[in-house]
Amino acid sequence: MQKPLIFITLGDPAGIGPEVTVKSLEDIGENNDYHTIVIGSGEVFSQALKTCDIDLKYDAIKSIEELNKNSNSIHLLDLNNTPNELKMGKVDARSGKASVEWVLKAGELASNIADSAIVTAPINKEACTLAGYKDIGHMEIFQSQTNSKEVATMLVADNLRVVHLTTHRSLRIACDYVTKENVYNKIKLTHDYFINCGFKNPKIAVSALNPHASDGGILGDEEAKQIAPAIKDARNDGINANGPIPADTVFNQAIDGKYDVVLAMYHDQGHIPIKVHNWEKSISVNLGLPFVRTSVDHGTAFDIAGKGIAHHASMSEAIRQAVSLCVNKKL
C-alpha cells in the first residue's frame, strides 16, 4: 500500500511560512508513515534553512512522478517561480502570485490522490489581491478550485474546537448571513464531519449572535427567528445541536467538556476564544473539501520575517493533525 502523501505549501515567500515549515520538519524528522512533499521554490526553501541554521536532508523533484516512494526523506516539489530580488517582510504582488500557485498545485495534486492531505503556511491577503486573485483565503481558493458547495473553517486549540458560520466577511455582512438555512447547513456539515472522525453522537453547541442570546428579543431577533429554528430542524434530524447559547459562556462550557464543538456566528466570535485559550498551538481545519486541509492559525508576520525567530508550534500541530486525519481519520 502506498504511504499517504502530506503536501506542505510554504506560504508567502516574504513571510515566516518558510521558516516555520523548516523548523517543523526538523522537529518531526524523517522516519514517518507518510511521504512529505513541500511545494514551493527551491531558493525560498534553501534560504529558510540558512536563516534558521537547519541542516535538513531533502530530495528536490520537478514533478510528483519523481517521488521516491522507497525514501523516507522530505521531498521538495520546486516550482521555481519566485524572482531573486524579493525582500523579506514586504508586501509584493509577485510573492502573492507565487504563494497562490503553490496552493493551487497542492489542491490539484490532493484532488487526484486519495490518501493525501494539505498543510498550508500563511499567505498574505494583500499580496494575493495585488496579484489579481479574488479568492483571498486558502479555503476560498480550494472551494473555487474543487467546486465544493458547503465549506467551513474550524479552529482547534487543545480540546476547544470552533466551526465558523462565516470567516472573511465584514461584520455587517456576516450578521446578514445568519439565516435559518445557513445555520442549519453548517450544523449538518459539522455533524457529518465529526461522525466521519469517529464521534458517535457529536455534541454541537450553537452560539448566539447577540449579547445574552438577545434577552428574549430585547437585543435582537436573530436567535428567535433564525438560529433557534435551525437548531430545532437539526434536532428533528437526529443531530445533537444545542442553543443558541450566549457567546460569553459557550466557549468555556466547551473547554470544560460539555460540548465537542461550537458553531460561532462570525470570524472574531470564534477566533478570539481559540487564540486566548492556546494561541501558539491553535490550528485551522477545513470542513467540506474533498481532501484534508489544515493550516497554521497565524499570519505572515512580516515584522519578524527573515530573522529565524518565528515560533513554529502551530505549524507542527497542523502537520500532526493532517497526518491524523489522513491516516487515522481522527481529530
C-alpha positions as CSV (number, residue, x, y, z in Angstrom):
1,M,0.0,0.0,0.0
2,Q,1.3,3.4,-0.9
3,K,2.1,5.7,2.0
4,P,-0.2,8.8,2.4
5,L,1.2,12.0,0.9
6,I,1.3,15.1,3.0
7,F,1.7,18.3,0.9
8,I,3.0,21.4,2.6
9,T,2.9,24.8,0.9
10,L,5.4,27.4,2.0
11,G,3.1,30.4,2.2
12,D,4.2,33.9,1.2
13,P,7.9,33.7,0.5
14,A,8.4,37.1,2.2
15,G,6.8,36.0,5.4
16,I,7.5,33.5,8.2
17,G,5.9,30.5,6.4
18,P,9.1,29.0,5.0
19,E,10.8,29.4,8.4
20,V,8.1,27.7,10.5
21,T,7.9,25.0,7.8
22,V,11.6,24.0,8.0
23,K,11.6,24.2,11.8
24,S,8.6,21.9,12.0
25,L,10.1,19.4,9.5
26,E,13.3,19.3,11.6
27,D,11.2,18.5,14.7
28,I,9.1,15.8,13.1
29,G,12.0,14.0,11.4
30,E,12.1,11.5,8.5
31,N,11.0,8.1,9.7
32,N,7.3,8.5,9.2
33,D,4.4,6.5,7.9
34,Y,3.8,9.1,5.2
35,H,5.6,11.0,2.4
36,T,6.3,14.7,3.0
37,I,6.2,16.9,-0.1
38,V,6.9,20.5,0.3
39,I,5.5,22.7,-2.5
40,G,7.3,25.9,-3.3
41,S,10.6,27.3,-4.5
42,G,14.0,25.7,-4.0
43,E,15.6,29.1,-3.4
44,V,13.0,30.1,-0.8
45,F,13.3,26.7,0.9
46,S,17.1,26.9,1.0
47,Q,17.1,30.4,2.3
48,A,14.7,29.4,5.1
49,L,17.1,26.6,6.1
50,K,20.0,29.0,6.1
51,T,18.1,31.6,8.1
52,C,17.1,29.1,10.8
53,D,20.5,27.3,10.7
54,I,19.0,24.0,10.0
55,D,20.7,21.1,8.1
56,L,17.8,19.2,6.6
57,K,18.1,16.4,4.1
58,Y,15.6,16.6,1.2
59,D,15.2,15.4,-2.4
60,A,14.3,18.1,-4.9
61,I,11.8,17.0,-7.6
62,K,10.2,18.7,-10.6
63,S,7.1,16.6,-10.7
64,I,5.2,14.2,-8.4
65,E,6.2,11.4,-10.7
66,E,9.8,11.8,-9.5
67,L,8.7,11.0,-5.9
68,N,10.9,8.3,-4.4
69,K,8.3,6.0,-2.8
70,N,11.1,4.0,-1.1
71,S,12.6,7.0,0.6
72,N,11.7,8.5,4.0
73,S,13.3,11.8,3.1
74,I,11.5,15.0,2.6
75,H,10.7,15.9,-1.0
76,L,10.7,19.5,-2.3
77,L,8.5,20.0,-5.4
78,D,10.3,23.0,-6.8
79,L,8.0,25.1,-9.0
80,N,10.9,27.7,-9.4
81,N,8.6,30.6,-9.7
82,T,9.9,33.3,-7.4
83,P,12.2,36.2,-8.5
84,N,15.5,36.6,-6.8
85,E,15.0,40.3,-5.7
86,L,12.1,39.6,-3.4
87,K,12.5,41.4,0.0
88,M,11.6,39.8,3.3
89,G,8.8,41.4,5.2
90,K,7.4,43.3,2.2
91,V,4.0,43.1,0.5
92,D,4.7,42.1,-3.1
93,A,2.3,41.0,-5.8
94,R,5.0,38.6,-7.1
95,S,5.1,36.9,-3.7
96,G,1.3,36.7,-3.7
97,K,1.3,35.1,-7.1
98,A,3.8,32.5,-6.2
99,S,2.1,31.6,-2.9
100,V,-1.3,31.1,-4.6
101,E,0.4,29.0,-7.4
102,W,1.8,26.7,-4.7
103,V,-1.6,26.4,-3.1
104,L,-3.3,25.6,-6.4
105,K,-0.7,23.0,-7.2
106,A,-1.3,21.3,-3.8
107,G,-5.1,21.3,-4.5
108,E,-4.6,19.9,-7.9
109,L,-2.5,17.0,-6.6
110,A,-4.6,16.3,-3.5
111,S,-7.8,16.2,-5.6
112,N,-6.3,13.3,-7.6
113,I,-4.6,11.3,-4.9
114,A,-6.9,9.6,-2.4
115,D,-4.6,9.2,0.6
116,S,-3.3,12.8,0.8
117,A,-3.6,15.9,2.9
118,I,-2.6,19.6,2.6
119,V,-0.9,21.7,5.2
120,T,-0.6,25.4,4.4
121,A,1.7,28.0,5.8
122,P,0.3,31.6,5.8
123,I,-0.3,33.6,2.7
124,N,-0.7,37.4,2.6
125,K,-4.2,38.5,1.5
126,E,-3.0,41.9,0.4
127,A,-0.2,40.4,-1.8
128,C,-2.7,37.9,-3.3
129,T,-5.1,40.7,-4.1
130,L,-2.3,42.7,-5.7
131,A,-1.5,39.6,-7.8
132,G,-5.1,39.7,-9.1
133,Y,-6.7,36.9,-7.1
134,K,-10.3,37.4,-5.9
135,D,-10.3,34.5,-3.5
136,I,-8.3,35.9,-0.6
137,G,-8.1,32.9,1.7
138,H,-6.9,29.3,1.4
139,M,-10.4,27.8,2.0
140,E,-12.0,30.1,-0.6
141,I,-9.2,29.2,-3.1
142,F,-9.7,25.5,-2.6
143,Q,-13.5,25.8,-2.6
144,S,-13.4,27.5,-6.1
145,Q,-10.8,25.1,-7.4
146,T,-12.8,22.0,-6.3
147,N,-16.3,23.4,-6.8
148,S,-17.1,22.5,-3.2
149,K,-20.6,23.7,-2.2
150,E,-20.6,23.8,1.6
151,V,-17.3,24.5,3.4
152,A,-16.4,25.8,6.8
153,T,-13.3,26.8,8.8
154,M,-12.8,25.0,12.2
155,L,-10.2,26.3,14.6
156,V,-8.7,23.8,17.1
157,A,-6.8,24.6,20.3
158,D,-6.4,21.6,22.6
159,N,-9.9,20.4,23.4
160,L,-11.6,23.6,22.1
161,R,-13.0,23.3,18.6
162,V,-14.9,26.1,16.9
163,V,-16.6,26.0,13.5
164,H,-17.4,29.3,11.9
165,L,-20.6,30.3,10.1
166,T,-18.6,32.9,8.3
167,T,-15.0,34.0,8.2
168,H,-13.7,36.5,5.7
169,R,-16.7,38.8,5.7
170,S,-17.2,42.2,7.2
171,L,-19.2,42.1,10.5
172,R,-22.1,43.9,8.9
173,I,-22.4,41.3,6.1
174,A,-21.7,38.5,8.5
175,C,-24.8,39.4,10.5
176,D,-26.9,39.2,7.4
177,Y,-25.6,35.7,6.8
178,V,-27.2,34.4,10.0
179,T,-30.2,32.8,8.4
180,K,-32.1,29.6,9.3
181,E,-30.8,27.9,6.1
182,N,-27.2,28.9,6.6
183,V,-27.1,27.9,10.3
184,Y,-28.7,24.6,9.6
185,N,-26.3,23.8,6.8
186,K,-23.3,24.5,9.0
187,I,-24.7,22.4,11.8
188,K,-25.3,19.5,9.4
189,L,-21.8,19.9,7.9
190,T,-20.2,19.9,11.3
191,H,-22.2,16.9,12.4
192,D,-21.3,14.8,9.4
193,Y,-17.6,15.8,9.7
194,F,-17.4,14.7,13.3
195,I,-19.2,11.5,12.6
196,N,-16.6,10.7,10.0
197,C,-13.9,11.5,12.5
198,G,-15.2,8.8,14.9
199,F,-17.6,10.8,17.2
200,K,-20.7,8.6,17.7
201,N,-23.0,11.5,18.7
202,P,-21.2,14.8,18.5
203,K,-22.4,17.4,20.9
204,I,-22.7,20.7,19.0
205,A,-23.2,24.0,20.7
206,V,-24.5,26.8,18.6
207,S,-23.5,30.3,19.7
208,A,-26.0,33.2,19.8
209,L,-25.3,36.2,17.6
210,N,-26.5,38.9,20.0
211,P,-25.5,39.6,23.7
212,H,-27.2,37.4,26.2
213,A,-28.8,35.5,23.2
214,S,-31.0,38.6,22.7
215,D,-32.5,38.6,26.2
216,G,-35.9,37.4,25.0
217,G,-35.9,39.7,21.9
218,I,-34.8,42.9,23.7
219,L,-31.4,42.9,21.9
220,G,-32.3,41.4,18.6
221,D,-34.4,38.7,17.0
222,E,-31.9,36.6,15.1
223,E,-32.0,34.0,17.8
224,A,-35.7,33.5,17.8
225,K,-36.3,33.9,14.0
226,Q,-33.2,32.2,12.5
227,I,-30.9,30.3,14.9
228,A,-33.4,28.5,17.2
229,P,-35.5,27.2,14.2
230,A,-32.3,25.9,12.6
231,I,-31.4,24.1,15.8
232,K,-34.9,22.6,16.0
233,D,-34.7,21.3,12.5
234,A,-31.3,19.8,13.2
235,R,-32.6,18.1,16.4
236,N,-35.5,16.7,14.4
237,D,-33.0,15.2,12.0
238,G,-31.2,13.4,14.9
239,I,-28.4,15.9,15.4
240,N,-27.3,16.7,18.9
241,A,-27.4,20.5,18.4
242,N,-27.8,22.8,21.4
243,G,-28.6,26.5,21.8
244,P,-28.5,29.3,21.0
245,I,-26.1,29.8,23.9
246,P,-24.6,33.2,24.8
247,A,-21.1,33.6,23.4
248,D,-19.7,34.8,26.7
249,T,-20.4,31.4,28.2
250,V,-20.5,28.7,25.5
251,F,-16.7,28.5,24.9
252,N,-15.9,28.0,28.5
253,Q,-18.5,25.2,28.6
254,A,-16.9,23.6,25.6
255,I,-13.4,23.8,27.2
256,D,-15.0,22.0,30.3
257,G,-16.1,19.2,28.0
258,K,-19.8,19.8,27.8
259,Y,-19.7,20.1,24.0
260,D,-17.4,18.6,21.3
261,V,-17.6,21.7,19.1
262,V,-19.0,25.2,19.0
263,L,-20.6,26.8,15.9
264,A,-19.7,30.5,16.0
265,M,-21.6,33.1,14.1
266,Y,-18.7,35.1,12.7
267,H,-14.9,35.4,12.5
268,D,-13.9,37.2,15.7
269,Q,-16.5,35.5,17.8
270,G,-14.8,32.2,17.2
271,H,-11.2,33.3,16.7
272,I,-10.8,35.2,20.0
273,P,-11.6,32.4,22.4
274,I,-9.3,30.0,20.4
275,K,-6.4,32.3,20.5
276,V,-6.8,33.2,24.1
277,H,-7.1,29.5,25.1
278,N,-3.9,28.4,23.4
279,W,-2.7,30.7,20.6
280,E,0.7,29.0,20.0
281,K,-0.8,25.6,19.2
282,S,-4.1,26.7,17.6
283,I,-4.6,25.4,14.0
284,S,-7.2,25.6,11.3
285,V,-9.0,22.7,9.7
286,N,-11.3,22.9,6.7
287,L,-14.7,21.1,6.5
288,G,-16.4,20.2,3.2
289,L,-13.3,20.0,0.9
290,P,-12.6,16.7,-1.0
291,F,-9.3,16.4,0.9
292,V,-7.9,17.0,4.3
293,R,-6.5,20.6,4.7
294,T,-5.0,22.0,7.9
295,S,-3.1,25.2,8.5
296,V,-1.4,27.4,11.0
297,D,-3.7,29.9,12.8
298,H,-1.5,32.9,12.3
299,G,-0.4,35.3,9.6
300,T,2.7,36.0,7.6
301,A,4.3,38.2,10.5
302,F,6.2,40.4,8.1
303,D,7.7,42.3,11.1
304,I,9.9,39.3,12.1
305,A,10.2,37.5,8.7
306,G,13.8,36.6,7.8
307,K,15.1,36.7,11.4
308,G,14.7,33.0,12.2
309,I,12.8,33.7,15.4
310,A,9.2,32.7,14.5
311,H,7.6,30.1,16.7
312,H,6.6,27.0,14.8
313,A,4.3,25.2,17.3
314,S,1.2,25.9,15.3
315,M,2.8,24.6,12.1
316,S,3.9,21.4,13.8
317,E,0.4,20.9,15.2
318,A,-1.1,21.4,11.8
319,I,1.1,18.8,10.2
320,R,0.4,16.3,13.0
321,Q,-3.4,16.9,12.7
322,A,-3.2,16.5,8.9
323,V,-1.5,13.1,9.4
324,S,-4.0,12.0,12.0
325,L,-7.0,13.0,9.8
326,C,-5.5,11.5,6.7
327,V,-4.2,8.2,8.2
328,N,-6.5,7.6,11.1
329,K,-9.5,9.8,10.4
330,K,-9.2,11.2,13.9
331,L,-9.4,14.7,15.3
